Amino acid sequence: MGIVERARTKLGIAGEVIAFLWARKLWWLIPMVAMLLFFGLLIVFTQGSAVAPFIYTLF
């Protein structure tokens, strides 16, 4: 079992998404997916109220 396969099994769903994007040569989507995950985690960890005005200006 290679390093990539072990990392993919440890990452779970995120590993499946990354492997899918890598196999389909959709590397340009990886930064977009990373930013969406970042904004999602930012909203969850800051409980939404503090960053709401900043996110509102983005959309």
C-alpha distance matrix in Angstrom:
0.0 3.8 6.8 8.2 6.2 6.8 10.2 10.9 10.7 12.8 15.3 16.0 18.7 18.9 15.3 16.2 19.3 17.8 15.3 18.4 20.6 18.3 17.8 21.6 22.5 24.4 23.9 27.5 26.9 24.5 27.5 29.5 27.0 26.6 30.4 30.8 28.4 30.3 33.7 32.6 31.4 34.6 36.7 35.1 35.3 38.8 40.0 41.3 44.9 44.6 42.7 44.3 47.0 44.4 42.1 45.3 46.2 42.9 43.5
3.8 0.0 3.8 5.4 5.3 6.4 8.7 9.9 10.9 12.6 14.5 15.9 18.3 17.7 14.0 15.4 18.0 15.9 13.6 17.0 18.6 15.9 16.0 19.8 20.2 22.0 21.1 24.7 24.5 22.0 24.8 27.1 24.9 24.3 28.1 28.9 26.6 28.3 31.7 31.0 29.9 32.9 35.2 33.9 34.0 37.3 38.8 39.9 43.4 42.9 40.9 42.6 45.0 42.3 40.1 43.4 44.0 40.7 41.5
6.8 3.8 0.0 3.8 5.5 5.2 6.2 8.5 10.1 10.8 12.3 14.6 17.0 15.8 12.4 14.6 16.8 14.3 12.9 16.6 17.7 15.1 16.1 19.7 19.7 21.1 19.6 23.1 22.8 19.9 22.4 24.9 22.7 21.6 25.4 26.4 24.0 25.3 28.9 28.4 27.0 29.8 32.4 31.1 30.9 34.2 35.9 37.0 40.5 39.8 37.8 39.7 42.1 39.3 37.3 40.7 41.3 38.0 39.1
8.2 5.4 3.8 0.0 3.8 5.5 5.2 6.1 8.7 10.0 10.6 12.5 14.3 13.0 9.4 11.3 13.3 10.8 9.1 12.8 13.9 11.5 12.5 16.1 16.2 17.5 16.3 19.8 19.4 16.7 19.5 21.8 19.6 18.9 22.7 23.5 21.4 23.1 26.5 25.9 25.0 27.9 30.3 29.2 29.4 32.7 34.2 35.0 38.5 38.0 35.8 37.5 39.8 37.0 34.8 38.0 38.6 35.3 36.1
6.2 5.3 5.5 3.8 0.0 3.8 5.5 5.0 6.3 8.7 10.0 10.9 13.1 12.9 9.1 10.3 13.2 11.7 9.4 12.8 14.8 13.0 13.1 16.7 17.7 19.0 18.4 21.9 21.0 18.6 21.6 23.4 20.8 20.6 24.4 24.7 22.4 24.4 27.7 26.6 25.8 29.0 31.0 29.6 30.1 33.5 34.6 35.6 39.2 39.1 37.0 38.4 41.0 38.5 36.1 39.2 40.1 36.8 37.3
6.8 6.4 5.2 5.5 3.8 0.0 3.8 5.4 5.3 6.3 8.7 10.3 13.3 13.0 9.8 11.8 14.8 13.3 12.0 15.5 17.3 15.7 16.5 19.9 20.7 21.5 20.6 23.9 22.8 19.9 22.6 24.5 21.7 20.9 24.6 25.0 22.2 24.0 27.3 26.1 24.8 28.0 30.1 28.4 28.5 32.0 33.3 34.6 38.2 37.9 36.1 37.8 40.5 38.1 35.9 39.1 40.2 37.0 37.8
10.2 8.7 6.2 5.2 5.5 3.8 0.0 3.8 5.5 5.1 6.2 8.8 11.4 10.3 7.3 10.2 12.5 10.7 10.3 13.9 15.2 13.8 15.4 18.5 19.0 19.3 18.0 21.0 19.8 16.7 19.1 21.1 18.4 17.3 21.0 21.5 18.7 20.3 23.8 22.8 21.4 24.5 26.8 25.3 25.3 28.7 30.2 31.3 34.9 34.5 32.6 34.4 37.0 34.4 32.3 35.6 36.6 33.4 34.3
10.9 9.9 8.5 6.1 5.0 5.4 3.8 0.0 3.8 5.5 5.3 6.4 8.5 8.0 4.5 6.6 9.4 8.3 7.5 10.8 12.6 11.8 12.9 15.9 16.9 17.1 16.5 19.6 18.0 15.3 18.2 19.7 16.7 16.4 20.1 20.1 17.6 19.8 23.0 21.7 20.9 24.2 26.1 24.6 25.3 28.7 29.7 30.6 34.3 34.3 32.2 33.6 36.3 33.9 31.4 34.5 35.6 32.3 32.8
10.7 10.9 10.1 8.7 6.3 5.3 5.5 3.8 0.0 3.8 5.6 5.5 8.7 9.5 6.8 8.2 11.6 11.5 10.6 13.3 15.7 15.3 15.9 18.8 20.3 20.4 20.1 23.0 21.1 18.6 21.4 22.6 19.3 19.0 22.6 22.2 19.4 21.7 24.6 22.9 21.9 25.4 27.0 25.1 25.7 29.3 30.0 31.3 35.0 35.2 33.5 34.8 37.7 35.6 33.1 36.1 37.6 34.5 34.8
12.8 12.6 10.8 10.0 8.7 6.3 5.1 5.5 3.8 0.0 3.8 5.6 9.2 9.2 7.5 10.1 12.8 12.4 12.5 15.5 17.2 16.9 18.2 21.0 22.0 21.7 20.9 23.5 21.5 18.6 20.9 22.2 18.9 17.9 21.3 21.1 17.9 19.8 22.9 21.2 19.6 23.0 24.8 22.7 22.9 26.6 27.5 29.1 32.6 32.7 31.2 32.8 35.7 33.7 31.4 34.6 36.1 33.2 33.8
15.3 14.5 12.3 10.6 10.0 8.7 6.2 5.3 5.6 3.8 0.0 3.8 6.4 5.6 4.7 7.8 9.7 9.5 10.5 13.1 14.5 14.7 16.5 18.8 19.7 18.9 18.1 20.4 18.1 15.3 17.5 18.5 15.1 14.3 17.7 17.4 14.3 16.3 19.3 17.7 16.4 19.9 21.7 19.9 20.4 23.9 24.8 26.1 29.7 29.8 28.0 29.5 32.4 30.2 27.9 31.0 32.4 29.5 30.1
16.0 15.9 14.6 12.5 10.9 10.3 8.8 6.4 5.5 5.6 3.8 0.0 3.8 5.5 5.2 6.4 8.9 10.1 10.6 12.4 14.5 15.3 16.4 18.5 20.1 19.2 19.1 21.3 18.7 16.4 19.0 19.4 15.7 15.7 19.0 17.9 15.0 17.7 20.3 18.1 17.4 21.1 22.2 20.2 21.3 24.9 25.3 26.4 30.1 30.7 28.9 30.0 33.0 31.2 28.5 31.3 33.1 30.1 30.2
18.7 18.3 17.0 14.3 13.1 13.3 11.4 8.5 8.7 9.2 6.4 3.8 0.0 3.8 5.3 5.0 6.3 8.7 9.8 10.5 12.4 14.1 15.2 16.5 18.3 17.0 17.3 19.1 16.1 14.4 17.0 16.8 13.1 13.8 16.8 15.3 12.9 16.1 18.2 15.9 15.9 19.6 20.4 18.8 20.5 23.8 24.0 24.6 28.4 29.1 27.1 27.8 30.8 29.0 26.1 28.7 30.4 27.4 27.2
18.9 17.7 15.8 13.0 12.9 13.0 10.3 8.0 9.5 9.2 5.6 5.5 3.8 0.0 3.8 5.4 5.1 6.2 8.5 9.8 10.7 12.2 14.1 15.5 16.5 14.9 14.6 16.3 13.5 11.2 13.6 13.8 10.2 10.4 13.7 12.8 10.3 13.2 15.8 14.1 14.0 17.5 18.8 17.7 19.0 22.1 22.8 23.3 27.1 27.4 25.1 26.1 28.9 26.7 24.0 26.9 28.3 25.1 25.3
15.3 14.0 12.4 9.4 9.1 9.8 7.3 4.5 6.8 7.5 4.7 5.2 5.3 3.8 0.0 3.8 5.4 5.1 6.0 8.4 9.9 10.3 12.0 14.1 15.2 14.5 14.1 16.6 14.4 12.0 14.9 15.8 12.6 12.6 16.3 15.9 13.6 16.2 19.1 17.8 17.4 20.8 22.4 21.3 22.3 25.5 26.4 27.0 30.7 30.8 28.5 29.7 32.3 30.0 27.4 30.3 31.5 28.2 28.5
16.2 15.4 14.6 11.3 10.3 11.8 10.2 6.6 8.2 10.1 7.8 6.4 5.0 5.4 3.8 0.0 3.8 5.5 5.1 6.0 8.6 9.8 10.4 12.1 14.1 13.5 14.1 16.6 14.1 12.6 16.0 16.2 13.0 14.2 17.6 16.7 14.9 18.1 20.4 18.9 19.2 22.6 23.8 22.7 24.3 27.4 27.9 28.2 32.0 32.4 30.0 30.7 33.4 31.2 28.3 30.9 32.2 28.8 28.7
19.3 18.0 16.8 13.3 13.2 14.8 12.5 9.4 11.6 12.8 9.7 8.9 6.3 5.1 5.4 3.8 0.0 3.8 5.5 5.1 6.2 8.5 9.9 10.7 12.2 10.7 11.4 13.3 10.6 9.3 12.7 12.6 9.5 11.2 14.4 13.5 12.3 15.5 17.7 16.5 17.3 20.4 21.6 21.1 22.8 25.6 26.2 26.0 29.7 30.1 27.5 28.0 30.5 28.2 25.2 27.7 28.8 25.4 25.2
17.8 15.9 14.3 10.8 11.7 13.3 10.7 8.3 11.5 12.4 9.5 10.1 8.7 6.2 5.1 5.5 3.8 0.0 3.8 5.4 5.1 6.0 8.5 10.0 10.5 9.5 9.1 11.6 9.7 7.6 11.1 12.1 9.5 10.3 13.9 14.0 12.8 15.4 18.1 17.5 17.9 20.8 22.5 22.2 23.5 26.2 27.3 27.2 30.8 30.7 28.0 29.0 31.2 28.5 25.8 28.6 29.3 25.8 26.1
15.3 13.6 12.9 9.1 9.4 12.0 10.3 7.5 10.6 12.5 10.5 10.6 9.8 8.5 6.0 5.1 5.5 3.8 0.0 3.8 5.5 5.0 6.0 8.5 9.8 10.1 10.4 13.6 12.2 10.7 14.3 15.4 13.1 14.1 17.7 17.7 16.5 19.2 21.8 21.1 21.5 24.5 26.2 25.6 26.9 29.8 30.8 30.8 34.4 34.5 31.7 32.6 34.9 32.3 29.5 32.2 32.9 29.4 29.5
18.4 17.0 16.6 12.8 12.8 15.5 13.9 10.8 13.3 15.5 13.1 12.4 10.5 9.8 8.4 6.0 5.1 5.4 3.8 0.0 3.8 5.4 5.2 6.1 8.5 8.3 10.0 12.6 10.9 10.6 14.4 14.6 12.5 14.5 17.7 17.2 16.7 19.7 21.8 21.0 22.0 25.0 26.2 26.0 27.7 30.4 31.0 30.7 34.3 34.6 31.7 32.2 34.4 31.9 28.9 31.3 32.0 28.4 28.1
20.6 18.6 17.7 13.9 14.8 17.3 15.2 12.6 15.7 17.2 14.5 14.5 12.4 10.7 9.9 8.6 6.2 5.1 5.5 3.8 0.0 3.8 5.6 5.3 6.1 4.9 6.2 8.8 7.4 7.3 11.1 11.6 10.2 12.2 15.2 15.2 15.2 17.9 20.0 19.9 21.0 23.6 25.0 25.3 26.9 29.3 30.2 29.5 33.0 33.1 30.0 30.5 32.3 29.7 26.8 29.2 29.5 25.8 25.8
18.3 15.9 15.1 11.5 13.0 15.7 13.8 11.8 15.3 16.9 14.7 15.3 14.1 12.2 10.3 9.8 8.5 6.0 5.0 5.4 3.8 0.0 3.8 5.6 5.2 6.1 6.2 9.8 9.7 8.8 12.5 13.9 12.8 14.0 17.2 17.9 17.6 19.8 22.4 22.4 23.2 25.7 27.5 27.7 28.9 31.4 32.6 32.1 35.6 35.4 32.3 33.2 34.9 32.1 29.5 32.0 32.2 28.5 28.8
17.8 16.0 16.1 12.5 13.1 16.5 15.4 12.9 15.9 18.2 16.5 16.4 15.2 14.1 12.0 10.4 9.9 8.5 6.0 5.2 5.6 3.8 0.0 3.8 5.5 7.7 9.2 12.5 12.3 12.2 15.9 17.0 15.7 17.4 20.5 20.8 20.5 23.1 25.5 25.2 26.1 28.8 30.4 30.4 31.8 34.4 35.4 34.9 38.5 38.5 35.4 36.1 37.9 35.2 32.4 34.8 35.0 31.3 31.3
21.6 19.8 19.7 16.1 16.7 19.9 18.5 15.9 18.8 21.0 18.8 18.5 16.5 15.5 14.1 12.1 10.7 10.0 8.5 6.1 5.3 5.6 3.8 0.0 3.8 5.5 8.3 10.9 10.7 11.7 15.3 15.7 14.9 17.2 19.9 19.9 20.4 23.0 24.9 24.8 26.2 28.7 30.0 30.4 32.1 34.4 35.3 34.4 37.9 38.0 34.7 35.1 36.7 34.0 31.1 33.2 33.4 29.6 29.3
22.5 20.2 19.7 16.2 17.7 20.7 19.0 16.9 20.3 22.0 19.7 20.1 18.3 16.5 15.2 14.1 12.2 10.5 9.8 8.5 6.1 5.2 5.5 3.8 0.0 3.8 5.6 8.3 9.4 10.3 13.5 14.5 14.5 16.3 18.8 19.5 20.2 22.3 24.4 24.8 26.1 28.2 29.9 30.6 32.0 34.1 35.3 34.4 37.7 37.4 34.1 34.6 36.0 33.0 30.4 32.6 32.4 28.5 28.6
24.4 22.0 21.1 17.5 19.0 21.5 19.3 17.1 20.4 21.7 18.9 19.2 17.0 14.9 14.5 13.5 10.7 9.5 10.1 8.3 4.9 6.1 7.7 5.5 3.8 0.0 3.8 5.4 5.7 7.4 10.4 10.9 11.1 13.3 15.5 16.0 17.1 19.3 21.0 21.6 23.1 25.1 26.6 27.5 29.1 31.0 32.1 30.9 34.2 34.0 30.6 31.0 32.3 29.4 26.7 28.8 28.6 24.8 24.8
23.9 21.1 19.6 16.3 18.4 20.6 18.0 16.5 20.1 20.9 18.1 19.1 17.3 14.6 14.1 14.1 11.4 9.1 10.4 10.0 6.2 6.2 9.2 8.3 5.6 3.8 0.0 3.8 5.4 5.5 8.0 9.7 10.3 11.5 13.8 15.2 16.0 17.5 19.7 20.7 21.8 23.5 25.5 26.5 27.6 29.5 31.0 30.0 33.2 32.6 29.2 30.0 31.2 28.1 25.7 28.2 27.7 24.0 24.6
27.5 24.7 23.1 19.8 21.9 23.9 21.0 19.6 23.0 23.5 20.4 21.3 19.1 16.3 16.6 16.6 13.3 11.6 13.6 12.6 8.8 9.8 12.5 10.9 8.3 5.4 3.8 0.0 3.8 5.6 6.6 7.6 9.4 10.9 12.2 13.7 15.3 16.6 18.2 19.6 21.2 22.4 24.2 25.7 27.0 28.4 29.9 28.5 31.4 30.8 27.2 27.8 28.7 25.5 23.2 25.5 24.7 21.0 21.6
26.9 24.5 22.8 19.4 21.0 22.8 19.8 18.0 21.1 21.5 18.1 18.7 16.1 13.5 14.4 14.1 10.6 9.7 12.2 10.9 7.4 9.7 12.3 10.7 9.4 5.7 5.4 3.8 0.0 3.8 5.7 5.2 6.2 8.6 10.1 10.7 12.3 14.2 15.6 16.5 18.3 19.9 21.4 22.7 24.3 25.8 27.0 25.6 28.8 28.4 25.0 25.4 26.6 23.7 21.1 23.3 23.1 19.3 19.5
24.5 22.0 19.9 16.7 18.6 19.9 16.7 15.3 18.6 18.6 15.3 16.4 14.4 11.2 12.0 12.6 9.3 7.6 10.7 10.6 7.3 8.8 12.2 11.7 10.3 7.4 5.5 5.6 3.8 0.0 3.9 5.4 5.2 6.1 8.7 10.0 10.5 12.1 14.3 15.3 16.4 18.1 20.1 21.0 22.2 24.1 25.6 24.6 27.8 27.3 24.0 24.9 26.4 23.4 20.9 23.6 23.6 19.9 20.6
27.5 24.8 22.4 19.5 21.6 22.6 19.1 18.2 21.4 20.9 17.5 19.0 17.0 13.6 14.9 16.0 12.7 11.1 14.3 14.4 11.1 12.5 15.9 15.3 13.5 10.4 8.0 6.6 5.7 3.9 0.0 3.8 5.5 5.0 6.2 8.7 9.8 10.3 12.3 14.1 15.2 16.2 18.4 19.9 20.8 22.1 24.0 22.8 25.7 24.8 21.4 22.5 23.6 20.3 18.3 21.1 20.6 17.0 18.3
29.5 27.1 24.9 21.8 23.4 24.5 21.1 19.7 22.6 22.2 18.5 19.4 16.8 13.8 15.8 16.2 12.6 12.1 15.4 14.6 11.6 13.9 17.0 15.7 14.5 10.9 9.7 7.6 5.2 5.4 3.8 0.0 3.8 5.4 5.2 6.3 8.7 9.8 10.8 12.4 14.3 15.3 16.8 18.5 20.0 21.2 22.5 20.9 23.9 23.4 19.9 20.4 21.6 18.6 16.0 18.5 18.3 14.5 15.2
27.0 24.9 22.7 19.6 20.8 21.7 18.4 16.7 19.3 18.9 15.1 15.7 13.1 10.2 12.6 13.0 9.5 9.5 13.1 12.5 10.2 12.8 15.7 14.9 14.5 11.1 10.3 9.4 6.2 5.2 5.5 3.8 0.0 3.8 5.5 5.1 6.2 8.6 10.0 10.5 12.3 14.1 15.5 16.5 18.2 19.9 21.0 19.9 23.2 23.1 19.8 20.4 22.2 19.5 16.7 19.4 19.9 16.3 16.7
26.6 24.3 21.6 18.9 20.6 20.9 17.3 16.4 19.0 17.9 14.3 15.7 13.8 10.4 12.6 14.2 11.2 10.3 14.1 14.5 12.2 14.0 17.4 17.2 16.3 13.3 11.5 10.9 8.6 6.1 5.0 5.4 3.8 0.0 3.8 5.5 5.1 6.1 8.7 9.8 10.5 12.1 14.3 15.3 16.2 18.0 19.7 18.9 22.2 21.5 18.4 19.7 21.5 18.5 16.3 19.4 19.8 16.4 17.6
30.4 28.1 25.4 22.7 24.4 24.6 21.0 20.1 22.6 21.3 17.7 19.0 16.8 13.7 16.3 17.6 14.4 13.9 17.7 17.7 15.2 17.2 20.5 19.9 18.8 15.5 13.8 12.2 10.1 8.7 6.2 5.2 5.5 3.8 0.0 3.8 5.4 4.9 6.2 8.5 9.8 10.3 12.3 14.2 15.2 16.2 17.9 16.6 19.6 18.7 15.4 16.5 18.0 14.9 12.7 15.9 16.0 12.7 14.1
30.8 28.9 26.4 23.5 24.7 25.0 21.5 20.1 22.2 21.1 17.4 17.9 15.3 12.8 15.9 16.7 13.5 14.0 17.7 17.2 15.2 17.9 20.8 19.9 19.5 16.0 15.2 13.7 10.7 10.0 8.7 6.3 5.1 5.5 3.8 0.0 3.8 5.4 5.2 6.1 8.6 9.8 10.7 12.4 14.2 15.4 16.4 14.9 18.2 18.1 14.9 15.3 17.3 14.8 11.9 14.6 15.6 12.3 12.8
28.4 26.6 24.0 21.4 22.4 22.2 18.7 17.6 19.4 17.9 14.3 15.0 12.9 10.3 13.6 14.9 12.3 12.8 16.5 16.7 15.2 17.6 20.5 20.4 20.2 17.1 16.0 15.3 12.3 10.5 9.8 8.7 6.2 5.1 5.4 3.8 0.0 3.8 5.5 5.0 6.1 8.4 9.9 10.5 12.1 14.1 15.2 14.6 18.1 18.0 15.3 16.3 18.7 16.4 13.8 16.9 18.2 15.3 16.0
30.3 28.3 25.3 23.1 24.4 24.0 20.3 19.8 21.7 19.8 16.3 17.7 16.1 13.2 16.2 18.1 15.5 15.4 19.2 19.7 17.9 19.8 23.1 23.0 22.3 19.3 17.5 16.6 14.2 12.1 10.3 9.8 8.6 6.1 4.9 5.4 3.8 0.0 3.8 5.4 5.2 6.0 8.7 9.9 10.5 12.0 13.9 13.3 16.5 15.7 12.9 14.6 16.8 14.1 12.2 15.7 16.6 14.0 15.6
33.7 31.7 28.9 26.5 27.7 27.3 23.8 23.0 24.6 22.9 19.3 20.3 18.2 15.8 19.1 20.4 17.7 18.1 21.8 21.8 20.0 22.4 25.5 24.9 24.4 21.0 19.7 18.2 15.6 14.3 12.3 10.8 10.0 8.7 6.2 5.2 5.5 3.8 0.0 3.8 5.5 4.9 6.2 8.6 10.0 10.5 11.9 10.5 13.5 13.1 10.0 11.1 13.3 11.0 8.6 12.0 13.3 10.9 12.3
32.6 31.0 28.4 25.9 26.6 26.1 22.8 21.7 22.9 21.2 17.7 18.1 15.9 14.1 17.8 18.9 16.5 17.5 21.1 21.0 19.9 22.4 25.2 24.8 24.8 21.6 20.7 19.6 16.5 15.3 14.1 12.4 10.5 9.8 8.5 6.1 5.0 5.4 3.8 0.0 3.8 5.4 5.2 6.3 8.7 10.1 10.6 9.7 13.3 13.8 11.4 12.0 15.0 13.4 10.7 13.6 15.7 13.5 14.0
31.4 29.9 27.0 25.0 25.8 24.8 21.4 20.9 21.9 19.6 16.4 17.4 15.9 14.0 17.4 19.2 17.3 17.9 21.5 22.0 21.0 23.2 26.1 26.2 26.1 23.1 21.8 21.2 18.3 16.4 15.2 14.3 12.3 10.5 9.8 8.6 6.1 5.2 5.5 3.8 0.0 3.8 5.4 5.0 6.0 8.3 9.6 10.0 13.5 13.4 11.6 13.3 16.3 14.7 12.7 16.0 17.9 16.1 17.1
34.6 32.9 29.8 27.9 29.0 28.0 24.5 24.2 25.4 23.0 19.9 21.1 19.6 17.5 20.8 22.6 20.4 20.8 24.5 25.0 23.6 25.7 28.8 28.7 28.2 25.1 23.5 22.4 19.9 18.1 16.2 15.3 14.1 12.1 10.3 9.8 8.4 6.0 4.9 5.4 3.8 0.0 3.8 5.5 5.4 6.0 8.2 8.0 10.9 10.1 8.2 10.4 13.1 11.4 10.1 13.6 15.3 14.0 15.6
36.7 35.2 32.4 30.3 31.0 30.1 26.8 26.1 27.0 24.8 21.7 22.2 20.4 18.8 22.4 23.8 21.6 22.5 26.2 26.2 25.0 27.5 30.4 30.0 29.9 26.6 25.5 24.2 21.4 20.1 18.4 16.8 15.5 14.3 12.3 10.7 9.9 8.7 6.2 5.2 5.4 3.8 0.0 3.8 5.7 5.4 5.8 4.8 8.3 8.8 7.1 8.2 11.6 10.8 9.0 11.8 14.4 13.5 14.3
35.1 33.9 31.1 29.2 29.6 28.4 25.3 24.6 25.1 22.7 19.9 20.2 18.8 17.7 21.3 22.7 21.1 22.2 25.6 26.0 25.3 27.7 30.4 30.4 30.6 27.5 26.5 25.7 22.7 21.0 19.9 18.5 16.5 15.3 14.2 12.4 10.5 9.9 8.6 6.3 5.0 5.5 3.8 0.0 3.8 5.7 5.2 6.5 10.0 11.0 10.3 11.4 15.0 14.5 12.8 15.4 18.1 17.1 17.8
35.3 34.0 30.9 29.4 30.1 28.5 25.3 25.3 25.7 22.9 20.4 21.3 20.5 19.0 22.3 24.3 22.8 23.5 26.9 27.7 26.9 28.9 31.8 32.1 32.0 29.1 27.6 27.0 24.3 22.2 20.8 20.0 18.2 16.2 15.2 14.2 12.1 10.5 10.0 8.7 6.0 5.4 5.7 3.8 0.0 3.8 5.4 7.8 10.5 10.3 10.3 12.5 15.7 15.0 14.1 17.1 19.4 18.6 19.9
38.8 37.3 34.2 32.7 33.5 32.0 28.7 28.7 29.3 26.6 23.9 24.9 23.8 22.1 25.5 27.4 25.6 26.2 29.8 30.4 29.3 31.4 34.4 34.4 34.1 31.0 29.5 28.4 25.8 24.1 22.1 21.2 19.9 18.0 16.2 15.4 14.1 12.0 10.5 10.1 8.3 6.0 5.4 5.7 3.8 0.0 3.8 5.5 7.2 6.6 7.2 9.6 12.6 12.4 12.1 14.9 17.1 17.0 18.5
40.0 38.8 35.9 34.2 34.6 33.3 30.2 29.7 30.0 27.5 24.8 25.3 24.0 22.8 26.4 27.9 26.2 27.3 30.8 31.0 30.2 32.6 35.4 35.3 35.3 32.1 31.0 29.9 27.0 25.6 24.0 22.5 21.0 19.7 17.9 16.4 15.2 13.9 11.9 10.6 9.6 8.2 5.8 5.2 5.4 3.8 0.0 3.8 5.9 7.3 8.4 9.3 12.9 13.5 12.7 14.7 17.6 17.8 18.5
41.3 39.9 37.0 35.0 35.6 34.6 31.3 30.6 31.3 29.1 26.1 26.4 24.6 23.3 27.0 28.2 26.0 27.2 30.8 30.7 29.5 32.1 34.9 34.4 34.4 30.9 30.0 28.5 25.6 24.6 22.8 20.9 19.9 18.9 16.6 14.9 14.6 13.3 10.5 9.7 10.0 8.0 4.8 6.5 7.8 5.5 3.8 0.0 3.8 5.8 5.8 5.8 9.5 10.3 9.3 11.0 14.0 14.4 14.9
44.9 43.4 40.5 38.5 39.2 38.2 34.9 34.3 35.0 32.6 29.7 30.1 28.4 27.1 30.7 32.0 29.7 30.8 34.4 34.3 33.0 35.6 38.5 37.9 37.7 34.2 33.2 31.4 28.8 27.8 25.7 23.9 23.2 22.2 19.6 18.2 18.1 16.5 13.5 13.3 13.5 10.9 8.3 10.0 10.5 7.2 5.9 3.8 0.0 3.8 5.7 5.3 8.2 10.1 10.2 11.1 14.0 15.3 16.0
44.6 42.9 39.8 38.0 39.1 37.9 34.5 34.3 35.2 32.7 29.8 30.7 29.1 27.4 30.8 32.4 30.1 30.7 34.5 34.6 33.1 35.4 38.5 38.0 37.4 34.0 32.6 30.8 28.4 27.3 24.8 23.4 23.1 21.5 18.7 18.1 18.0 15.7 13.1 13.8 13.4 10.1 8.8 11.0 10.3 6.6 7.3 5.8 3.8 0.0 3.8 5.7 7.5 8.5 9.8 11.4 13.4 14.7 16.3
42.7 40.9 37.8 35.8 37.0 36.1 32.6 32.2 33.5 31.2 28.0 28.9 27.1 25.1 28.5 30.0 27.5 28.0 31.7 31.7 30.0 32.3 35.4 34.7 34.1 30.6 29.2 27.2 25.0 24.0 21.4 19.9 19.8 18.4 15.4 14.9 15.3 12.9 10.0 11.4 11.6 8.2 7.1 10.3 10.3 7.2 8.4 5.8 5.7 3.8 0.0 3.8 5.6 5.4 6.3 8.6 10.3 11.1 13.0
44.3 42.6 39.7 37.5 38.4 37.8 34.4 33.6 34.8 32.8 29.5 30.0 27.8 26.1 29.7 30.7 28.0 29.0 32.6 32.2 30.5 33.2 36.1 35.1 34.6 31.0 30.0 27.8 25.4 24.9 22.5 20.4 20.4 19.7 16.5 15.3 16.3 14.6 11.1 12.0 13.3 10.4 8.2 11.4 12.5 9.6 9.3 5.8 5.3 5.7 3.8 0.0 3.8 5.5 5.2 5.9 8.7 10.1 10.9
47.0 45.0 42.1 39.8 41.0 40.5 37.0 36.3 37.7 35.7 32.4 33.0 30.8 28.9 32.3 33.4 30.5 31.2 34.9 34.4 32.3 34.9 37.9 36.7 36.0 32.3 31.2 28.7 26.6 26.4 23.6 21.6 22.2 21.5 18.0 17.3 18.7 16.8 13.3 15.0 16.3 13.1 11.6 15.0 15.7 12.6 12.9 9.5 8.2 7.5 5.6 3.8 0.0 3.8 5.6 5.1 6.5 9.1 10.4
44.4 42.3 39.3 37.0 38.5 38.1 34.4 33.9 35.6 33.7 30.2 31.2 29.0 26.7 30.0 31.2 28.2 28.5 32.3 31.9 29.7 32.1 35.2 34.0 33.0 29.4 28.1 25.5 23.7 23.4 20.3 18.6 19.5 18.5 14.9 14.8 16.4 14.1 11.0 13.4 14.7 11.4 10.8 14.5 15.0 12.4 13.5 10.3 10.1 8.5 5.4 5.5 3.8 0.0 3.8 5.4 5.4 6.8 9.4
42.1 40.1 37.3 34.8 36.1 35.9 32.3 31.4 33.1 31.4 27.9 28.5 26.1 24.0 27.4 28.3 25.2 25.8 29.5 28.9 26.8 29.5 32.4 31.1 30.4 26.7 25.7 23.2 21.1 20.9 18.3 16.0 16.7 16.3 12.7 11.9 13.8 12.2 8.6 10.7 12.7 10.1 9.0 12.8 14.1 12.1 12.7 9.3 10.2 9.8 6.3 5.2 5.6 3.8 0.0 3.8 5.4 5.1 6.8
45.3 43.4 40.7 38.0 39.2 39.1 35.6 34.5 36.1 34.6 31.0 31.3 28.7 26.9 30.3 30.9 27.7 28.6 32.2 31.3 29.2 32.0 34.8 33.2 32.6 28.8 28.2 25.5 23.3 23.6 21.1 18.5 19.4 19.4 15.9 14.6 16.9 15.7 12.0 13.6 16.0 13.6 11.8 15.4 17.1 14.9 14.7 11.0 11.1 11.4 8.6 5.9 5.1 5.4 3.8 0.0 3.8 5.4 5.5
46.2 44.0 41.3 38.6 40.1 40.2 36.6 35.6 37.6 36.1 32.4 33.1 30.4 28.3 31.5 32.2 28.8 29.3 32.9 32.0 29.5 32.2 35.0 33.4 32.4 28.6 27.7 24.7 23.1 23.6 20.6 18.3 19.9 19.8 16.0 15.6 18.2 16.6 13.3 15.7 17.9 15.3 14.4 18.1 19.4 17.1 17.6 14.0 14.0 13.4 10.3 8.7 6.5 5.4 5.4 3.8 0.0 3.8 5.5
42.9 40.7 38.0 35.3 36.8 37.0 33.4 32.3 34.5 33.2 29.5 30.1 27.4 25.1 28.2 28.8 25.4 25.8 29.4 28.4 25.8 28.5 31.3 29.6 28.5 24.8 24.0 21.0 19.3 19.9 17.0 14.5 16.3 16.4 12.7 12.3 15.3 14.0 10.9 13.5 16.1 14.0 13.5 17.1 18.6 17.0 17.8 14.4 15.3 14.7 11.1 10.1 9.1 6.8 5.1 5.4 3.8 0.0 3.8
43.5 41.5 39.1 36.1 37.3 37.8 34.3 32.8 34.8 33.8 30.1 30.2 27.2 25.3 28.5 28.7 25.2 26.1 29.5 28.1 25.8 28.8 31.3 29.3 28.6 24.8 24.6 21.6 19.5 20.6 18.3 15.2 16.7 17.6 14.1 12.8 16.0 15.6 12.3 14.0 17.1 15.6 14.3 17.8 19.9 18.5 18.5 14.9 16.0 16.3 13.0 10.9 10.4 9.4 6.8 5.5 5.5 3.8 0.0
